[in-house]
Amino acid sequence: MSHAPQQHRARKRFGQNFLRDLGIISRIVRAIGPREGDRLIEIGPGQGALTEPLLDAAGSLEVIELDRDLIPGLRVQFFNYPDFVIHEGDALKFDFAALKGEGPALRVVGNLPYNISTPLIVHLLTMGDAIADMHFMLQKEVVERLAAEPGGPDWGRLSVMAQYYCQVEQLFIVPPEAFVPRPSVDSAIVRLTPHTALPHTADDPVLLFELVKLAFGQRRKTLRNNLKGRVNIDVLEALGIDPVRRPQTLTVAEFVAIANRVAADEGGVTQ
């Protein structure tokens, strides 16, 4: 049993909202399903609401915490867990692949601050086989974008990137009253499981996401307009993709097909 966490005023600059609802905490831990021997990494443990049940289930846990004022309290709270490790630093700059080393793939969890959730997920998606799965609490709107389907209003750049690398599952909603202080929006739990083998492989992933970014630059405009100067209309037509379609109607497979054709065809630039 750990010591109770010390009081700490949530800081806006770190986007801190501390989880307090024991029922929600138990539900999150059940969704993660930690097991002894797992290489669990928690991003932003805060005051340790998820930390203790994860430690009890897996026997070991590493955490990444940016707020140095929280670290002494975490050390005291979990002093009797010999396999509890704190990494002080910014998860956005953290090398998760190096942390894995020659060991098992990481299982990453966290209640992510809203102000860094999207760039952090993008950072983690590029870690290859370093990560086994990810369970995050995020702003509900971000989870809906991650799990969106082509043709819907939430389908966009983040959806394509996440689903290129991972299977995405929206698990359940977490209401504002589960936190202190209360956020102004609903949160949701999402599971991201990297594909063992990519369903659609881009020859040049950097080019793929460059084209996806261009395509979604102006959602109301057509592919012909958004990709002008980068992709020849003939390339789209040869792939069976109507140039007057809007980007939110394209699947991951179609974006990959465009990128691979452009990568292979140096003449694929609009006149």
N, C-alpha and C positions, 0 to 999 in steps of 0.2 A: 504494500500500500504506500502510495506517495504522500508527501506533505501537501496540504492545500495550497493552491497558487496564491501568491501575493497580489494585492490590488495593483492595477496598472491602468493608467488612463490611456484609452485608445487614441492613437495618433492619426490624424487625417492624412499626413504626408505618406504614411505607410499603408493607407487604406484599411485600417484595422477595424474589424467587427468580430467580437469574440463569441464563439458558439457556446450556448448555455443549456440548450434543451437536451435532457438526457435521453429522451425517446428518439430524437433525431440522431444523436451521437451513436446510439446502439444500432440504429437502422443503417447508418453509413458504414459502421464497422462490419455488419453482416454483409453488406453489398461488396465490400473489399474482400472479405473472406481471408484475413491474414492467417498464415500457417507457420509453425515452427520451421526455421530454416530459410524463410523468405528474406530477401534483401530489401527491406522496406526503407523508403526515403520519404520523410514528411517535409513539405515545403511550408514554412511559416507556421510553426507549432503554436505560436502565441502563448497562451497560458496553459497549454497542455490538455485541452479538452479531449482531443482524439488520441493524444500521445500515450496516455496510460492504457487504454484498452488495446491499442495496437501493440504496445510493449508486452502486455500480459498474454496476448494471443501468439505473438511471433517470437518473443524472448529476446529480440534485439531490434534496434531502430536507430537510424541516423536522421538527424533533422538539420535543415538549413534555415537559419534565422538571421534577418538583416538588422532587427532592432536590438542593439547591444544591451539596452536596459532590461530586456526580457531574459537574457541569457543567465545571469546569476540566479534568478528565480527558478529557471528550468533545471539548473545544476542542483539546487537544493531540493526541488520537488522530486527529482528522479535520481537522487544520490545512491539509492540502494539497487539500482539497475546497472550492473557492470557492463552490459552491452548497449548502453545508451550513449550515442556519440553526437556532439553538436558541432556543426560547421557554421562558423560565423561568416556571413557574406550574402551577396546578392544572387538569387537564383537565376536571374536573367543573364548573369555572366558565368554561371557555374558550369564546369565541364563534367557533365554526367557520364560521358563515355570514359573519361579518365577515372572517375569514381568507381565505375564497374570493374575496370581492370580486367583480370583474368577470371573474375568470379561470376556468379550467376547474374542474369539480367535483373535490373532494378524494377521494383514495384513502387511507383511514385504516387503519393497522395497529398492532398492539401486543400485547405480553405483559402483559395487564392484571392488576394486583393483585386477589386474590380479594375483598378487603374493599371495593372500589369498583366492581367489574365491573357489577353490575346497575344502580345509579344512573347510571353513566357511559353504558351502552348506552341507557337511557331518555332521557338528555340528548341523545345523538346521533341518536336516532330522530326527534326533532322538528326536525331541521335542514333538512328539505325537500330541494330540489335542490342544496344545497351539497355533498352527498356522493354520489360515484359508487358506491363500494362500501366494505365494511369487512371486514378479516380480523383475527380476534382469537384469542389463546390464552387460554382461560378454564378455570375448574374444570369438569371433565367434567359434573358435575351441572347446572351453569348452561347449558351447551350443549344438554344433553338437554331442558331446559325450553324453550329457544328453539326447538328443532327439533321439538318434540312435536306429536302429532296429536290432534284432539278424541277424547275417550273414554278416553284413556290416563291413567295416574297422574301423568305429568309435565305434562299440559296445564293451564295456569293463566293468571294475569294477565299474566305476562311473555310467554308464548307468544302470546296474543292481540295484545298491543301490538306485538311484533316482527313478527308475520306480517300485521298490518294494514298496516304500512309497508314490509315487505321480504320478499323471497324468502330463506329461511333454509336453509343447507346445512351439515350436520355433515360435516367432511372426514376427520379422523383423530385418533387418540388419541396423547397424549404422556405417557410414563411418568414417575414421580417422579425416576428416576435421570438424567434429562436435565438436571436443575437442580442448582445449588448456592446455598443449602442445599436439600436435598430436601424438597419439600412432602409432606404426609401423604396426599394424594389424587392421582388421575389428573387430567391436563388434557386438553383437546381443542381442535382448531382449528375455527373456524366462519367461514363466509362469509355476510355479510349484504349483499344487493343491493337497494337501494330500488326499489320498483315505479316504472316509467316513468309508468304511470297506475294509480291505486288500483283493485284489483278490486272493492272495496266501499267506497263513500265515505260517511263519517259527516257529517251536516250540522253537527254540533257535536262535534268530537273530544274536547273536555274533558268533555262530558257522557258520551260513549261510555265513556271510561276511568274515570269516576266510577262508572258502572253496572257495569262489569267488576269494579272493586274491591269494590263491594258484593256482587256475585254470588259472588265467591270468598272473601268474608269468613269463611264457614264451609262448607268444601267438602262436608261430609257432609249439609248441609241442602239443601232444595229451593229453586228459584227463588222459589216462593211465599213462603217464609220469609225468604230473604236480601234480596229486593227489596221486602219489605213496607214500606209507607209511601212508596215511591218510584215503583213501577210497578203499575198496576192489573192484576189478574188478567185482566180482559176484554181488555186490550191484548195480553197474551201469547196468549190463545186466538184472538184475531182474526188473529194472525200465524201461527197453526198451531203454536205452541210450548206444549207441555204444562207447566203451572205446577209439576207435581211432578217435573220433570226436575232433575237436579243440574247445577251450572254447568259441570263438566268435560265434559259431553256436547254443549255448544253450539259451533257453528262461529263463525268470525269474522263471516260473513255474517249469522248469526242475532243476534249481539250488535249489529251495526250496524243491523239492522232494528228491534230494540227501541229503540235510542237515537234513531233517526230518528222513530219513532212518538211517543216521549215528547217529543221536541223540537217536534213539530208539534201535539201535543195537550196543552195546559196542564191539562186535566182528568184526565190519566193518573196519578192518585194513588190508591192503595188506600184503601178505606173503613176 
